[in-house]
């Protein structure tokens, strides 16, 4: 029995991807097989690295064309550029670090100098203030000590006068000793004028008698009452001069003694 067959038109399949299968005819564009082949079968960077290493270690020289198409040359140039880039970045980092360190050091030195100068200024101000305080304290202490010293001197002078007056009150031989001492200081025993107060005048004959027994005879002695004399004491006049031995004069001598240590006579009176 005969079999029927259906005949259809044959459609050529395209050798490229995404081709138009409608059966239309289009111009075929020839491409560079070298670049197409190289790009389609380009080895990985790890394989290229191994090939370069083996070539260097085993002394196997790869031709320039192969080096170019296999990517060895490109990898070498890329590594060189990477090394150069890293070196440039490293040097830039060092320069930046040095610049930062130098700037920091200069800033630190400037800051230290500024702080040092400020510290010196503050220290000088504090020392000046402290000096003023010390001078003030010393001045105050000096005034206090001076006042206390004057008070002590005045007290000693007052007590001395009080002791003298107290002793003279109970000493009935004071006038004899005083006259004897003044005559010896006068260095003469004749032509003497003795002036005493009214109270002591009546005791003078007895006083002269006792004095002559101790120092010898007195010639031409005259005794007078002097109303300016207050308290025990006397004034002796002779050809050699005058000696005032009154109590007031002795107390004035005591005041002059204390004046040498800075205590005036008027200060005792104010006390």
C-alpha positions as CSV (number, residue, x, y, z in Angstrom):
1,X,0.0,0.0,0.0
2,X,1.4,3.4,-0.9
3,X,2.1,5.9,1.9
4,X,1.7,9.6,1.5
5,X,4.5,12.0,2.7
6,X,4.1,15.7,3.4
7,X,6.9,17.8,2.0
8,X,7.8,21.0,3.8
9,X,10.3,23.7,3.1
10,X,13.7,23.3,4.9
11,X,14.7,26.2,7.2
12,X,18.3,26.6,8.0
13,X,19.1,27.1,11.7
14,X,21.2,30.1,12.6
15,X,24.6,29.5,14.2
16,X,24.3,32.6,16.4
17,X,22.1,33.2,19.4
18,X,19.0,35.3,19.2
19,X,18.8,34.8,15.4
20,X,15.7,35.5,13.3
21,X,14.2,32.1,12.2
22,X,11.6,33.6,10.0
23,X,13.5,32.5,6.9
24,X,14.5,35.9,5.8
25,X,18.0,36.4,4.4
26,X,20.3,39.0,5.8
27,X,23.9,40.1,5.2
28,X,26.5,38.2,7.2
29,X,29.0,40.4,9.0
30,X,32.5,38.9,9.3
31,X,34.2,39.4,12.6
32,X,37.8,39.3,13.8
33,X,38.2,35.7,14.8
34,X,41.3,36.4,16.9
35,X,39.5,38.8,19.2
36,X,36.4,36.7,19.2
37,X,38.3,33.6,20.0
38,X,40.4,35.2,22.6
39,X,37.5,36.8,24.4
40,X,35.5,33.6,24.3
41,X,38.3,31.6,25.8
42,X,40.1,34.1,28.0
43,X,41.8,32.3,30.9
44,X,41.3,33.3,34.5
45,X,43.8,35.6,36.3
46,X,44.9,32.7,38.5
47,X,45.9,30.7,35.4
48,X,47.7,33.6,33.9
49,X,49.6,34.1,37.1
50,X,50.6,30.5,37.1
51,X,51.8,30.7,33.5
52,X,53.8,33.8,34.2
53,X,55.4,32.2,37.3
54,X,56.3,29.0,35.5
55,X,57.7,30.9,32.6
56,X,59.9,32.9,34.9
57,X,61.1,30.0,37.0
58,X,61.7,27.6,34.1
59,X,63.2,30.1,31.8
60,X,60.5,29.5,29.2
61,X,60.0,32.6,27.0
62,X,56.5,33.3,25.8
63,X,56.2,35.2,22.5
64,X,54.8,38.7,22.6
65,X,51.7,37.7,20.6
66,X,50.8,34.9,23.0
67,X,51.6,37.1,26.0
68,X,49.3,39.7,24.5
69,X,46.4,37.4,23.6
70,X,46.7,35.3,26.8
71,X,46.6,38.4,28.9
72,X,50.1,37.9,30.5
73,X,51.2,41.3,29.4
74,X,48.1,43.0,30.6
75,X,48.4,41.3,34.0
76,X,52.0,42.4,34.3
77,X,51.2,46.0,33.4
78,X,48.2,45.9,35.8
79,X,50.5,44.6,38.6
80,X,53.1,47.2,37.8
81,X,50.5,49.9,37.9
82,X,49.1,48.5,41.1
83,X,52.6,48.4,42.7
84,X,53.2,52.0,41.5
85,X,49.8,53.1,42.8
86,X,50.5,51.4,46.2
87,X,54.0,53.0,46.4
88,X,52.5,56.4,45.6
89,X,49.8,56.0,48.2
90,X,52.4,54.8,50.7
91,X,54.6,57.8,50.1
92,X,51.6,60.1,50.2
93,X,50.6,58.5,53.5
94,X,54.2,59.1,54.9
95,X,54.1,62.7,53.7
96,X,50.8,63.2,55.3
97,X,51.9,61.5,58.5
98,X,55.1,63.6,58.6
99,X,53.2,66.8,57.9
100,X,50.7,65.9,60.6
101,X,53.4,65.1,63.1
102,X,55.3,68.2,62.2
103,X,52.2,70.3,62.5
104,X,51.2,68.7,65.7
105,X,54.7,69.2,67.1
106,X,54.8,72.8,66.1
107,X,51.3,73.3,67.5
108,X,52.2,71.5,70.7
109,X,55.4,73.6,71.1
110,X,53.5,76.8,70.5
111,X,50.8,75.6,73.0
112,X,53.5,74.7,75.5
113,X,55.2,78.1,75.1
114,X,51.9,79.9,75.4
115,X,51.0,77.9,78.5
116,X,54.5,78.4,79.9
117,X,54.4,82.2,79.4
118,X,50.9,82.3,80.9
119,X,52.1,80.2,83.9
120,X,55.0,82.5,84.4
121,X,52.7,85.6,84.3
122,X,50.3,84.0,86.8
123,X,53.2,82.9,89.0
124,X,54.7,86.4,89.0
125,X,51.3,87.9,89.9
126,X,50.9,85.4,92.8
127,X,54.4,86.1,94.0
128,X,53.7,89.8,93.9
129,X,50.5,89.4,95.8
130,X,52.3,87.1,98.3
131,X,55.1,89.7,98.7
132,X,52.6,92.4,99.4
133,X,50.9,90.2,102.0
134,X,54.3,89.4,103.6
135,X,55.2,93.1,103.6
136,X,51.8,93.9,105.1
137,X,52.2,91.3,107.8
138,X,55.7,92.4,108.6
139,X,54.7,96.0,108.8
140,X,51.8,95.1,111.1
141,X,54.0,92.9,113.2
142,X,56.6,95.7,113.4
143,X,54.0,98.2,114.5
144,X,52.7,95.7,117.1
145,X,56.2,94.9,118.4
146,X,57.0,98.6,118.5
147,X,53.9,99.4,120.4
148,X,54.5,96.4,122.8
149,X,58.1,97.5,123.2
150,X,57.1,101.0,124.1
151,X,54.5,99.7,126.6
152,X,57.2,97.5,128.2
153,X,59.7,100.3,128.4
154,X,57.0,102.6,129.8
155,X,56.1,100.0,132.4
156,X,59.8,99.5,133.4
157,X,60.2,103.3,133.7
158,X,57.1,103.7,135.8
159,X,58.1,100.8,138.0
160,X,61.6,102.2,138.4
161,X,60.2,105.6,139.5
162,X,57.9,103.9,141.9
163,X,60.7,101.8,143.4
164,X,62.9,104.9,143.8
165,X,60.1,106.9,145.5
166,X,59.2,103.9,147.7
167,X,62.8,103.5,148.8
168,X,63.3,107.2,149.4
169,X,60.2,107.3,151.6
170,X,61.7,104.9,154.1
171,X,65.4,105.9,153.7
172,X,66.3,108.6,156.3
173,X,70.0,108.5,155.2
174,X,69.3,109.3,151.5
175,X,70.1,113.0,151.9
176,X,73.5,112.2,153.6
177,X,74.6,109.8,150.9
178,X,73.4,112.1,148.1
179,X,75.4,115.1,149.5
180,X,78.5,113.0,150.0
181,X,78.3,111.7,146.5
182,X,77.8,115.2,144.9
183,X,80.6,116.7,147.0
184,X,83.0,114.0,145.8
185,X,81.9,114.6,142.2
186,X,82.4,118.4,142.6
187,X,86.0,117.7,143.9
188,X,86.0,120.6,146.3
189,X,85.1,120.9,150.1
190,X,85.0,124.7,150.5
191,X,82.8,127.6,149.5
192,X,79.7,125.4,149.0
193,X,76.1,126.4,148.7
194,X,73.5,123.7,149.4
195,X,69.9,124.3,148.4
196,X,67.2,122.0,149.7
197,X,63.4,122.1,150.2
198,X,61.8,123.5,153.3
199,X,61.2,120.0,154.8
200,X,64.8,118.9,154.6
201,X,66.3,122.2,155.7
202,X,65.9,121.5,159.4
203,X,67.8,118.3,159.1
204,X,70.8,119.8,157.3
205,X,73.0,120.5,160.4
206,X,72.9,116.8,161.3
207,X,73.4,115.8,157.7
208,X,76.5,118.0,157.3
209,X,77.9,116.6,160.6
210,X,77.6,113.0,159.4
211,X,79.1,113.8,156.0
212,X,82.1,115.6,157.5
213,X,82.8,112.5,159.6
214,X,83.1,110.4,156.5
215,X,84.9,112.7,154.0
216,X,86.5,115.4,156.1
217,X,85.9,119.0,157.1
218,X,83.8,121.2,154.9
219,X,84.8,124.9,154.8
220,X,82.4,127.9,154.3
221,X,79.2,125.9,153.7
222,X,75.9,127.7,153.4
223,X,72.5,126.0,153.3
224,X,69.4,127.7,151.8
225,X,65.8,126.9,151.2
226,X,64.8,126.5,147.5
227,X,61.0,126.5,147.1
228,X,61.4,125.1,143.5
229,X,62.7,121.8,144.9
230,X,60.0,119.2,145.5
231,X,60.7,116.1,147.4
232,X,64.0,114.7,148.6
233,X,67.1,116.0,146.9
234,X,69.4,119.0,146.8
235,X,71.3,121.4,144.5
236,X,75.1,121.9,145.2
237,X,76.9,125.0,143.9
238,X,80.6,125.7,144.1
239,X,83.4,127.4,142.3
240,X,83.6,124.3,140.1
241,X,80.0,124.4,139.0
242,X,76.5,123.4,139.8
243,X,75.1,119.8,140.3
244,X,71.4,119.3,140.4
245,X,70.6,116.3,142.6
246,X,66.9,116.8,143.0
247,X,64.5,114.0,142.6
248,X,62.8,115.6,139.6
249,X,66.2,115.9,137.8
250,X,67.0,112.3,138.5
251,X,63.7,111.2,137.1
252,X,64.3,113.4,134.0
253,X,67.7,111.6,133.6
254,X,65.8,108.3,133.7
255,X,63.4,109.6,131.0
256,X,66.3,110.6,128.8
257,X,67.7,107.1,129.3
258,X,64.5,105.6,128.0
259,X,64.4,108.1,125.1
260,X,67.4,106.4,123.7
261,X,65.3,103.3,123.1
262,X,62.5,105.3,121.4
263,X,60.2,106.1,124.3
264,X,59.5,109.8,124.8
265,X,58.7,111.4,128.1
266,X,55.3,112.6,126.9
267,X,54.3,109.0,126.3
268,X,54.6,108.1,129.9
269,X,52.4,111.0,130.8
270,X,49.8,109.9,128.3
271,X,49.8,106.4,129.8
